[in-house]
Amino acid sequence: MAISKTNLDPNQVAEKKTETSGRKLKIGIIGTGWIADAHMESYLNMPDVEVVAGADLVPGKAEAFFKKYGVEARCYNSDVEMIANEKDLDGVSICTYNCQHAPCAIHALEAGINVMLEKPFTVTLDEAVEVMKAEKKSGKILTIGFQPRLDPNMQQIKKIVESGELGKVYYIQTGGGRRRGIPTPFGTTFIEKDTAGIGALGDIGCYSLDMVLNAVGYPKPLTVSGYKSAHFGKNPKTFTESGRPAEYANIFGVDDFAAAFVRLEGDIILDFRIAWAMNINTPGDTIILGTEGGLRIPSTDCWNGSVGGEMTIYKNVAGLETETKLPILHDSRDLFDKKIRSFLDSIIDPSKGPTVPSGQIIYNQAIIDGIAKSHELGREIEVVIPEI
């Protein structure tokens, strides 16, 4: 499903930004495919930004991308070439396929460039650790592209948990899914092993994990018992029914479904499931159970990191079973604009720090990595995160 964005009034955006004393931040875009459009549209909404360069491995792709937006920029055939020639970049958006997230982020950080890295963080935990080592050595900003965290409804979930209204959280059920939603509208980079590395787990599973882990303070994962499959991705009918080539099934090399039972620090159990395709409309609502109350977060028909309807808090008050409905909160600002703005503000004032820090998302990545490893081994595994 393509991302559609509506341009904001520049005056509205300006109210939310940190002033730069007239200097425009110089930005490069690495990878000019699908998600890069949303990044470019947001940068174009920011009066203190100039997108000056781009890189893509496909010859001519970067040139066509900038021409579409009427932006004059220098184009390169690799991130290495771009970084070697662009000496005054303030930041880069990394919009490549998953398997290039780690090397591109490391190249940029080692060159002293701030990084907005699209989700998922990386493919493996080992890759994430190497990126964080480069981040630590560079002293530059690294933020991960989890824009749903900026949704006021997502922030409300965290506020509810932190308020103590639920008491001690001990169990979380979360996940999401699409009845049919394997992402192949622009080719096969999302489903090939060599480019994507992971499937539904990384594409939408990371969002689901962030929603609940951020709410409970990102506790460290201790053990994972995981499962993944590709029953739909390996079936030619899945693609022919949606007007895609049957041959896509032959090259499908990632997961289209995953589930896990995760033990977290603080004696919290996480019951997780995610799907690109399944024979049901939803794998269930997100549920956070605490000793004093419970929170239900409705699922969506096509999971993309959002709340599917009014949330409900369940409590017992003076012996009465009560239910409190929470109205959906609306924000006129585009989430992608908010994500990009927060990245730019952290460049201008590094003391702000990244909005979505790697120190949190390493736990998200450890769970994803743990699910894959547990499935391959056929047993529960201990999660071990190296010292960085």
Residue, then its C-alpha position, 0 to 999 in steps of 0.5 A: m500500500a503506497i504512502s499518501k501524504t498531504n502537504l502542510d501549510p509551511n507556517q504550521v510546520a514552522e511553528k513546530k521547528t527549531e530556528t536555524s539562524g537562516r542556515k539550511l540543513k543539507i540532507g541526502i537521501i540514500g535509496t530512492g524507492w517507495i518510502a523515499d517519496a514520503h521522506m522527500e515530501s516531508y523535507l519539502n515541507m520544511p523551510d530550513v532544509e535543502v535536499v542536495a544529494g541522493a544515491d541509488l544502486v539502480p542507474g538513473k533511478a535517483e535522477a528520475f526521483f529528483k526530476k519528479y519533485g523538481v529538485e536539483a540534486r547531485c546523484y550517485n550510484s552508491d551511498v559510498e560514492m555519495i558520502a565520499n563526495e558530499k562533505d557538508l551533509d548534515g544528515v541522511s535519510i536511509c530508505t534502502y531495502n532492509c539488507q542495506h540498512a546496516p552498511c549504509a548507516i555505518h558508512a554515514l555515521e563513520a563519516g560524521i553524518n546524522v542518520m534517519l534510518e527507516k524501519p526495521f532497524t536492521v535484519t539481525l541483532d548482530e547488524a544492529v550492534e555494529v550500527m550502534k558501535a558506529e553511532k557511539k564512536s561518531g557521537k552523531i544522531l541516529t534515530i529509527g523511523f517509527q513515526p507511529r510513536l508520534d501518533p497521539n493515540m500511541q502516546q496515550i497508551k504510554k501515558i495510561v501505563e505510566s499513570g499507574e492506572l493499570g497497576k503492575v503490567y504482567y501480560i501483553q498480547t499484541g500483533g497485527g495482520r493483513r488478510r491479504g497484504i504481501p507488499t509487492p506493488f513495486g517489485t520483489t525487494f520486500i519478499e526476496k531473502d537477499t534484499a529484505g532479509i525478513g518479511a512481516l516480522g520486520d515490515i510491520g512486526c517492529y511497529s507492533l512491538d514498539m507500540v507496547l514495548n515503548a508503553v511499558g518502558y522498553p524492558k529487556p527481552l530475556t527469552v523467546s520461543g518463536y515460530k515463522s512461516a511462509h505458507f501464502g508467500k510460497n503459494p502462486k495463487t496468492f499472487t495471481e489472485s491479486g494480479r501479480p506474477a505467479e513466479y513471485a512465489n518461487i522467489f519468496g524467501v522471507d516470513d509472511f507470518a510469525a508468532a512468539f512467546v517472549r519473557l521480558e524483564g519485570d516479570i512481563i509476558l509478551d504474546f505476539r503474532i504478525a501476518w502479511a497474509m492469513n485466513i482471518n480478519t485479525p489475529g486479535d486486539t492488543i491487550i495490556l493486563g495489569t493488577e489494577g486494570g486492563l487496556r484493550i486497543p482495537s486491531t486494524d484491518c490492514w496493520n500499519g502501526s495505528v489504533g483501530g478504534e476507541m480504546t477501553i480501560y477495564k477496572n473494578v471500582a467499589g466492586l463494580e465492573t467498569e469500562t471507560k471508552l477513550p475517544i480517538l485523538h486527532d492531530s492535523r500534523d502529518l506523522f511523517d512530517k513530525k518524524i522528519r521534523s524531530f530528526l531535524d531538530s535533533i541535528i540542530d540541538p543534539s541535546k534533544g537526542p533522537t526521538v526513537p533511540s537505538g538503545q530502545i530499538i535494539y530490544n525490538q530487534a533482539i526479539i525479531d532476531g530471537i524469533a527467527k533463531s528460535h524457529e530455526l532451532g525449534r526451541e526457546i532461546e535466551v536473548v543475549i545482547p552484547e555490550i556496546 
